[in-house]
Amino acid sequence: MSYELPPLPYDYTALEPYISKSTLEFHHDKHHAGYVTKYNDAVKGTDYESKPIEDVIKAVAKDDSKSGIFNNGAQAWNHTFYWNSMKPQGGGRPSGDLAQKIDADFGSFDQFVEAFKTAGATQFGSGWAWLVLDGNTLKAVKTPNAVNPLVSNQIPLLTMDVWEHAYYLDYQNQRPNYIDAFLQNVVNWDFAAKNFAAA
């Protein structure tokens, strides 16, 4: 049972002008596809081959001898989560229970925005910014390289890729501009709310 590359949940042009067709083509069809292929090659013929990718990520996270499985598996999973964290005509503010929880745990939506921006902007090198549920508390966290909140027993609600390949064609080295565009124009609060409701 191999892990399949899921199609983008929208057209390649759907996030323009904030995320370009060229970025999505390279990012999904080359980078994401590459992680999926390498992950499947790494687990082929092992006990991990038949297990859900989330279980494999957690199982090998602390084992340096299995870093290839972890890095490619986590990146395959992270990217699928990232595509769903965006949508055409996204942005704005969450509503309902998630909005109330953000106000309660961050103080206000604006304070969440600042915390999330800081997580994304201060991740040195490659990595991710996340909105997670840690126990019963929402937090904005950052992770390096392929690491994701699953390995820390946190529940991811939303993510933003801050590897350069996520934004360089559109924003060059201006990561803060990409972060602003993500939050203001493409973030998918419906996806985050669904994850929060399921948590």
N, C-alpha and C positions, 0 to 999 in steps of 0.2 A: 504494500500500500504506500505509494509515493505521495508526497505533498505536492499539490498542484498549484501552479501560479494562477491566482484568481484574476479575472479581468478587472480593469478599472471600473468602479461603480458609476462612471460618467464618461462622456466623450472626451477625447484628448484636448479639445478646444474649450471645454465647459468651464474651466477656471480662469480663462483669459479675461483681462490682461494681467492678472495677479500671478498666476502660474501658467507659463506658456505651453503650447502644444509640444515644442521641442524639448522642454524640460520633462514633461510627462512621458514622452516617447523614450528618451534616454533613461530616465529614472525607473520607469516601470519595465520597459521591454529589455533593457540591458542590465541595470544594476539589480533590480528586484529579481528578474529572471535568473541572473547569475547566482544569486544567493540560493534560490530554490534548487537549481541544478546541482550546485556544490553540496547542499544539504542532503539531497537524495542520494548522491554518489557516496557521501560519507556514512550514511546509515544503511546502505544496501547490504543485505546479508547479515545484519546484526539484529539483536533483540529490539533495538530502537525502531526498526523499520515499520513495525506494525502498530506502534504507539502514537497517540495524538502528539502533535508537535509541542504543545504546551507542556505535556508531561516530560518529554525529552529535554526541553530547555531547562526545566527545574532540576532534572536528574543529573545533568552533566555540568551545571553552572559552576560548581566549585572544583571540578576535576580538570586540571591543566592539561592532562593527556588527551582530553576530548575537546580542546578549545576549537578545533575546526568544526566539529558538530555544533557546539554552542554558538559560535560566531555566525555561521551561516543559517542555522535554525532560528536563532533570535532575530537576525536581520530579516529573514523571510517573514516571520510573524510580525515584527515591528512595522514593516512596510505595508502589509495588509491592513493593520490597525490604523496606520497613517492615512491611507487612501480614504478610509471610512471616516476619519476625523475631519475631512473636508467635504464641501459640497458647493455646487453652483449657487450663487446668491446667498452665501453663508454670512458669517459674521454676526454682528448684533450682540444681543444678550440672551442668556438662557432664561427660562421661565419655570414656574412651578416649583416642585420640591428641590430641584438642583439649585435654582436661583436662591432659594431660602437658605440652603445649606452653605452655599458660597458666601452669602452675607454673614451667616453665623460664624463660619470658620476663618474667613479672611478679614471680616469687618465690613467689607463692601465689595461690589463687583470691580470697582476701580482698583482696589487694593489687590484683588486676585490678578488683574491684568498686569500690574506692576511686578508681582511675584513671578508670574509666568514669563513675562518678558525678561526678567533678571535671570531666571533659570536658563532660558534659551541663549541669552547674550553672553553669559559667563561660563557656559560649557566650553572649556578650552579644547580646541581641536574638534574632532567629530563626536557626535552623540545625539541626544534626544532631550526634549522638554516634555513633561507629563503633568496632567492633572490626575491625581490618584486619590483613592480612599485608603488611608492607612489606619487600620482599626476602625474607629468611628469618626475620623477626622480627615477632611479634605486637605491636601497639600499640593503645592507646585514643586516638583522635583526635577532634577536633571540626572542623566545617566551617560557614562562615556561609551563610545564605540557601539557595540551591539547590546550592551546590558539593558535590561528592561525591568519594570517593577515586579514582574512575576517572581523573580528570584529573591525578592525581599518581602514576599507575602503581602504585597500591596496590590490593590485592584486598580488597574489602569482604566481611566474614563475617557481620556483624550491624549493624543500625542502630536508633537511637531518635530519633524526631522530637521536637525541642524547640521547634518553632514553637508559639506560644500556642494555635493552633486544635487542637493535638493533645491538650491537657489542660485548657483553661480551663473548659469546662463542668463538669468533674468536680473539678478541684483549684484553680480560680481562679488566684491568683498563686503558689501553693505548688508551684513546679516540683520541688523536692527530694522532695516526697511522691509526685508522679507518677513520678519516677525510681526511688524505692524500690519502688513498686508494679510498675513495669515489670520490674525485676530479680528481685523476689521471687515474682511471681505470673504473669507472662505471657510472659517472654522464651522464645524457641524455640531451645533449644540443639541440637536435631536439625537445624534449618536451618543453623545456624552450622557444625556438624560436617560437614554435607554440602558446604558451600562450602569448608571447610578441606581436606577430602579431595580435592576437585576442583582445588584450587589447585596 
